[in-house]
Amino acid sequence: MTAPALDLSLVIPTFNEEENLPLLWPELRQVLDATGLRYEIVFVDDGSQDRSAEIIREFHARDPRVRLLRLKANSGETAATDAGFKAARGRYVVTMDADLQNDPHDIPALLAHLDRWDAATGWRVRRHDPWTKRAASHIANRVRNALTQDEIRDSGCTFRAFRRECLRGLVLYRGFHRFIPTLLRMHGYRVIEVPVNHRPRRFGRSKYGVWKRAGSAFKDLLVVRWMRDRQLRYQVAEDVGGRLSEE
């Protein structure tokens, strides 16, 4: 018998989150069970050096809706996200962080926009981060929007919901998880930005420094700008005899 189709795949890149995972999992289950959706949770362990993978295996042993996708080595958030996209089986795909700062209670609100939009990306209106990180993010967003001619207010927020079909042709490179909304718009998909809750960090430290990634992020931005400028834009006006009649 064929298994019933899944409504939702929740993709969670994970790197050294052993303290956060035992708190995240029951909260996710409570929120998702209440939706009535058929779902799976795909934890993509990005080469963690702690007990993250072991904890996820324990989740799976208690609930087969939990999946562990473990990368051989730490490959970065974009790689982990891409691996999760390729493994996802749901009609809708949601991505979020494993550090408890994204609020699972926002998932239904993000999904509610997919009846009219192809993707809904989170906007952390009130961020609970150090002021240096908030200031750097504000500057980065303004520069990013100026160069890409986009209007994403919080491109660093990876709490997002997608129709699965808009991810099929998405090609990502290292660091490009920040540009997914812009890349989707470049391909004609409709993207809306939705306010989401942002919670203070409880355990661990941020995997990203304020200025450590500035140089590489700016180079990534120039690549996206080049892609936008060189993007093919045309419409076929006529195709006489292009389709053979079926026998």
Secondary structure, 3 states (H helix, E strand, C coil): CCCCCEEEEEEEEECCCCCCHHHHHHHHHHHHHHHCCCEEEEEEECCCCCCHHHHHHHHHHHCCCEEEEECCCCCCHHHHHHHHHHHCCEEEEEECCCCCCECHHHHHHHHHHHHCCCEEEEEECCCCCCHHHHHHHHHHHHHHHHHHCCCCCCCCCCCEEEEHHHHCCCCCCCCHHHHHHHHHHHCCCCEEEEEECECCCCCCCCCCCCCCCHHHHHHHHHHHHHHHHHCCCCCCCCCCCCCCCCC
